[in-house]
């Protein structure tokens, strides 16, 4: 290998990948965070908005594993190319929304649903791009890159809040267009990682013998077994973890999507809601920046499993907070819940699964999140209408506690013969 090739192979991809994270989460802040603002301006009712977002989440949960299985099996379409394609489709949708905003309500609803769906479908591919780079031997600090994502989310939410007062809802599709175009360019500029160049993960010290090669019968069998049932037969502990994550995500949706109702029940308003969102996003950055150090203390599976405890604590303390002032210190839990899970899950899946299963592993994680989004939105509306904020948060505390227990029970066992140690 020449010196030029060695320099290229050792290139640090943290900053290029951080740009992907930043522009994706900026798009999430605009598309998901300001969905109600735009759709109410387009004359949809609150119930119609809830059904639209729930439909997007449900469709995403159904499509993600199928799309990921296709990406894993395809030898011609890279994950990076699919990311570019979806960014281009998002750009087209956003431009249509700008021109149709004052037109047909049904057309606006369908296009916004499609944009929201595409954005949700992009997330496992965003994570998979990082995992492929790490597997190819490239240097990449995922925690630092993900911190750029939180910073982008915080910046987009703040800027849109400031300028939308003057421009109105039409700024939302304009923001989607800008973020999608930036993500398209960043994806195109990101170095290609060949699927065929990936090496099977080394076995851990708990396994005797050498790892199977790419052409070994064991590896070929894993690639051939593409069904959902065979996937979870290979990774039973991951199935338990996903079962725990679903109720955790439901509680997470309660305190995020319905934060306005919560702060109003504490005697505050929308300005306090914005402040709490900014504080939470800022605090997320801390654990993402130091996660590389955390990995030297405990394996990724440890941080992945204990994050559920802090999700539950945040919902419970939000329920118990007597005034709005008490909600600010509650946000200190944010980095140990969502902040920790969003980083550790990517490393955990990358370490625990064979190369041919990693995109599916990321997709199942995201599918469970979107399913939790659907169930959380549907049940929150019912609970708020019939029991108020207290009933919603009490239910959220209970289901989150059940999920945290399941996540802990998923254990730190090695999930397949390809697992390598993540404890460095």
C-alpha positions in Angstrom: 0.0 0.0 0.0 1.4 3.4 -1.0 1.8 6.3 1.5 -1.1 8.1 -0.4 -3.4 5.1 0.1 -2.4 4.8 3.8 -3.2 8.5 4.4 -6.5 8.1 2.7 -7.4 4.9 4.7 -6.5 6.6 8.0 -8.3 9.9 7.3 -10.4 11.0 10.2 -14.0 11.1 9.1 -15.4 12.7 12.3 -16.0 16.1 10.7 -17.6 14.9 7.4 -19.9 12.6 9.4 -20.6 15.4 11.9 -22.0 17.4 9.0 -24.3 14.6 8.0 -25.6 14.4 11.6 -25.9 18.2 11.9 -28.0 18.7 8.7 -30.1 15.6 9.4 -31.1 16.8 12.9 -31.6 20.3 11.7 -34.1 18.8 9.2 -35.7 16.8 12.1 -36.1 20.0 14.2 -37.9 21.8 11.3 -40.0 18.9 9.9 -41.1 17.2 13.1 -40.7 20.1 15.6 -42.6 22.6 13.6 -45.1 20.2 12.0 -48.1 21.6 13.9 -47.1 25.2 13.2 -47.0 24.6 9.5 -50.0 22.3 9.2 -52.3 24.5 11.4 -51.3 27.3 9.1 -52.4 25.1 6.2 -55.9 24.8 7.9 -55.6 21.3 9.2 -57.1 20.6 12.6 -55.2 19.2 15.6 -56.8 15.8 15.3 -55.9 15.7 11.6 -52.3 16.6 12.4 -52.1 13.8 15.0 -53.4 11.3 12.6 -51.0 12.5 9.8 -47.9 12.2 12.1 -49.0 8.9 13.5 -49.5 7.5 10.0 -46.0 8.7 9.0 -44.5 6.9 12.1 -46.5 3.7 11.4 -45.5 3.6 7.7 -41.9 4.1 8.7 -41.9 1.3 11.2 -43.3 -1.0 8.5 -41.0 0.1 5.7 -37.7 0.5 7.5 -36.8 -3.2 8.0 -37.8 -4.0 4.4 -35.7 -1.1 3.0 -32.8 -2.1 5.3 -32.9 -5.7 4.2 -32.8 -4.5 0.6 -29.8 -2.3 1.3 -28.0 -5.2 3.1 -28.5 -7.6 0.1 -27.9 -5.1 -2.7 -24.4 -5.2 -4.1 -24.8 -2.2 -6.4 -26.6 0.4 -4.2 -24.6 1.8 -1.3 -26.1 3.2 1.9 -24.6 6.6 1.0 -26.4 6.6 -2.4 -29.7 5.8 -0.7 -29.1 8.6 1.7 -28.5 11.0 -1.2 -31.6 9.8 -3.0 -33.9 10.3 0.0 -32.4 13.8 0.5 -33.2 14.7 -3.1 -36.8 13.5 -2.6 -37.1 15.6 0.5 -35.9 18.6 -1.4 -38.6 18.1 -4.0 -41.3 17.7 -1.4 -40.2 20.9 0.4 -40.3 22.9 -2.8 -43.8 21.5 -3.6 -45.0 22.6 -0.1 -43.7 26.1 -0.7 -45.8 26.5 -3.9 -48.9 24.5 -2.7 -49.1 26.0 0.8 -52.1 28.2 0.0 -53.6 25.6 -2.4 -55.2 22.2 -1.9 -55.2 21.0 1.7 -55.3 17.3 0.7 -52.2 17.8 -1.5 -50.3 19.6 1.2 -51.2 16.9 3.7 -50.0 14.0 1.5 -46.7 15.8 0.5 -46.0 16.6 4.2 -46.7 13.1 5.2 -44.3 11.9 2.5 -41.6 14.3 3.6 -42.0 13.2 7.3 -41.9 9.6 6.2 -38.7 10.0 4.2 -37.0 11.8 7.1 -37.8 8.9 9.5 -36.5 6.4 6.9 -33.2 8.2 6.6 -32.2 7.7 10.3 -31.0 4.1 10.2 -29.0 4.8 7.0 -27.4 7.8 8.7 -26.3 5.5 11.5 -25.2 2.8 9.1 -22.9 5.2 7.2 -21.0 5.8 10.4 -20.9 2.1 11.3 -19.6 1.2 7.8 -16.8 3.8 8.1 -15.8 2.4 11.5 -15.8 -1.1 10.2 -13.6 -0.1 7.2 -11.0 1.1 9.7 -11.6 4.8 9.3 -11.2 7.0 12.4 -14.6 8.4 13.5 -15.7 9.7 16.8 -19.4 9.0 16.7 -20.2 10.7 20.0 -18.6 14.0 18.8 -20.4 13.7 15.5 -23.8 13.1 17.2 -23.1 16.2 19.4 -23.1 18.2 16.1 -26.5 16.7 15.5 -27.9 18.0 18.8 -26.2 21.4 18.2 -27.9 21.5 14.8 -31.3 20.6 16.2 -30.9 23.3 18.9 -29.8 26.0 16.4 -32.6 25.2 13.8 -35.3 25.2 16.5 -34.1 28.5 17.9 -33.7 30.2 14.5 -37.0 29.0 13.2 -38.7 30.2 16.3 -37.2 33.7 15.9 -37.9 34.2 12.2 -41.2 32.4 11.8 -42.9 35.1 13.8 -42.2 37.4 10.8 -42.5 35.0 7.9 -45.3 32.7 9.0 -45.6 28.9 8.3 -44.1 29.1 4.8 -40.7 29.3 6.5 -41.0 25.6 7.5 -40.8 24.1 4.0 -38.1 26.6 3.2 -36.1 25.3 6.1 -36.7 21.7 5.0 -35.4 22.6 1.6 -32.2 24.2 3.0 -31.4 21.3 5.3 -32.2 18.7 2.7 -30.0 20.4 0.1 -27.1 20.7 2.6 -27.6 17.0 3.6 -27.5 16.0 -0.1 -24.3 17.8 -0.7 -22.7 16.4 2.5 -23.7 12.9 1.6 -22.3 13.2 -1.9 -19.0 14.5 -0.5 -18.7 11.8 2.1 -16.1 9.1 1.2 -17.6 5.8 -0.1 -17.2 2.7 2.1 -17.5 -0.4 0.0 -19.7 -3.1 1.5 -17.4 -5.8 0.1 -14.4 -4.3 1.9 -16.0 -4.7 5.4 -14.4 -7.4 7.5 -16.3 -9.7 9.8 -15.9 -8.6 13.4 -13.2 -10.3 15.4 -14.5 -12.8 18.0 -14.2 -11.7 21.6 -11.9 -13.4 24.1 -14.9 -15.5 25.3 -14.8 -17.4 22.0 -12.1 -19.8 20.9 -10.8 -19.9 17.4 -10.6 -17.3 14.6 -13.4 -15.3 13.1 -15.0 -16.7 9.9 -14.0 -15.1 6.7 -16.2 -13.2 4.3 -16.6 -16.3 2.2 -17.0 -18.9 4.9 -20.1 -21.1 5.1 -21.2 -19.4 8.4 -21.0 -15.9 6.9 -22.8 -17.0 3.8 -25.6 -18.6 5.8 -26.0 -15.4 7.9 -26.4 -13.4 4.7 -28.8 -15.9 3.2 -31.1 -15.9 6.2 -32.7 -12.5 5.7 -36.1 -13.0 7.4 -37.1 -11.2 10.5 -37.5 -14.5 12.4 -34.1 -15.7 11.6 -32.6 -12.3 12.5 -34.1 -12.4 16.0 -33.1 -16.1 16.4 -29.5 -15.0 15.9 -29.9 -12.0 18.3 -32.5 -13.0 21.1 -31.1 -10.5 23.6 -31.6 -7.7 21.1 -35.3 -8.7 20.7 -35.7 -8.3 24.5 -34.0 -5.0 24.4 -36.3 -3.8 21.6 -39.3 -4.9 23.7 -38.1 -2.7 26.5 -37.3 0.2 24.3 -40.9 0.4 22.9 -42.6 1.5 26.3 -39.6 3.7 27.0 -40.1 5.6 23.8 -43.8 6.0 24.5 -43.0 7.7 27.8 -40.4 9.8 25.9 -43.0 11.0 23.4 -45.3 12.0 26.3 -42.8 14.5 27.8 -41.5 15.8 24.4 -44.4 16.1 22.0 -46.8 17.3 24.8 -44.4 19.5 26.7 -46.6 22.5 26.1 -49.6 20.9 27.9 -47.2 19.9 30.7 -45.8 23.4 31.3 -49.3 24.9 31.2 -50.3 22.5 33.9 -47.4 23.9 36.0 -48.6 27.5 35.4 -46.3 28.5 32.6 -46.5 28.9 28.8 -44.9 28.4 25.4 -41.8 30.5 26.3 -41.0 28.2 29.1 -41.5 25.2 26.8 -38.9 26.7 24.4 -36.4 27.3 27.2 -36.8 23.7 28.5 -36.2 22.3 25.0 -33.1 24.4 24.5 -31.7 23.4 27.9 -32.3 19.7 27.2 -30.7 19.8 23.7 -27.7 21.7 25.2 -27.2 19.2 28.0 -27.3 16.2 25.5 -24.0 17.5 24.1 -22.1 16.7 27.3 -22.5 12.9 27.2 -22.0 12.8 23.4 -18.7 14.6 23.7 -17.3 12.4 26.5 -18.8 9.0 25.3 -15.4 8.0 23.9 -14.1 8.1 27.5 -17.1 6.3 28.9 -16.4 3.4 26.5 -13.1 2.9 28.2 -14.8 2.4 31.6 -17.7 0.1 30.6 -18.8 -1.7 27.4 -21.3 -0.2 25.1 -23.9 -2.8 26.1 -23.7 -1.4 29.7 -24.5 2.2 28.7 -27.2 1.0 26.3 -29.0 -0.9 29.0 -28.8 1.6 31.9 -30.1 4.5 29.8 -33.7 3.2 30.3 -33.4 4.0 34.0 -32.9 7.7 33.3 -35.7 7.8 30.7 -38.0 6.6 33.5 -36.6 9.0 36.1 -37.2 12.0 33.8 -40.9 11.1 33.2 -41.4 10.4 36.9 -39.8 13.6 38.1 -41.7 15.6 35.5 -44.9 14.1 37.1 -43.8 15.1 40.6 -42.5 18.6 39.8 -44.9 21.0 41.6 -43.9 24.1 39.6 -42.2 25.1 36.4 -39.0 25.9 38.3 -38.6 22.3 39.3 -38.6 21.2 35.6 -35.3 22.9 34.8 -33.1 20.6 37.1 -35.1 17.6 35.7 -33.5 18.4 32.4 -30.1 17.4 33.9 -31.3 13.8 33.3 -31.6 14.3 29.6 -27.9 13.4 28.7 -28.1 10.1 30.7 -31.3 9.1 28.9 -31.7 10.1 25.3 -28.2 11.4 25.0 -26.6 8.2 26.2 -28.9 5.9 24.2 -28.6 7.7 20.9 -24.8 7.2 20.9 -24.4 3.8 22.7 -27.0 2.1 20.5 -25.0 2.7 17.3 -21.8 1.2 18.8 -23.7 -1.6 20.5 -25.3 -2.7 17.3 -22.1 -2.3 15.3 -20.2 -4.4 17.8 -22.8 -7.1 18.3 -23.9 -7.9 14.8 -22.4 -9.4 11.7 -21.8 -6.9 8.9 -24.7 -8.3 6.8 -27.1 -7.6 9.7 -26.0 -4.1 10.9 -28.3 -2.0 8.7 -31.2 -4.3 9.8 -30.2 -3.9 13.4 -30.2 -0.1 13.1 -33.5 -0.2 11.2 -35.2 -2.3 13.9 -34.1 0.2 16.5 -35.5 3.1 14.5 -38.6 1.2 13.7 -39.3 0.6 17.4 -38.8 4.3 18.0 -41.2 5.3 15.3 -43.7 2.7 16.6 -43.4 4.2 20.1 -44.0 7.6 18.4 -47.2 6.3 16.9 -48.5 4.7 20.1 -47.3 7.6 22.2 -49.2 10.2 20.1 -52.4 8.1 19.9 -52.5 7.3 23.6 -51.4 10.7 24.8 -54.3 12.4 23.1 -56.8 10.0 24.8 -55.2 10.4 28.2 -55.1 14.2 28.0 -58.7 14.4 27.0 -60.0 12.0 29.7 -57.5 12.3 32.6 -55.3 15.4 32.0 -51.6 15.8 32.2 -51.4 13.8 35.5 -52.9 10.7 33.9 -50.6 10.9 30.9 -47.4 11.3 33.0 -48.5 8.6 35.5 -49.1 6.2 32.6 -45.8 7.2 31.1 -43.9 6.6 34.3 -45.4 3.1 34.6 -44.7 2.0 31.1 -41.2 3.5 31.1 -40.4 1.6 34.3 -41.5 -1.7 32.6 -39.4 -0.9 29.6 -36.3 0.0 31.7 -36.6 -3.4 33.5 -36.8 -5.3 30.2 -33.8 -3.3 28.9 -31.8 -4.3 32.0 -32.8 -7.9 31.6 -31.6 -8.0 28.0 -28.2 -8.6 29.6 -24.7 -8.2 28.3 -24.5 -11.7 26.7 -22.7 -11.9 23.4 -25.4 -11.9 20.7 -23.7 -13.9 18.0 -20.4 -15.6 17.2 -19.2 -12.4 15.3 -19.3 -10.2 18.4 -16.1 -8.5 19.4 -15.4 -6.8 22.6 -16.5 -3.2 22.8 -14.9 -2.6 26.2 -11.6 -0.9 25.4 
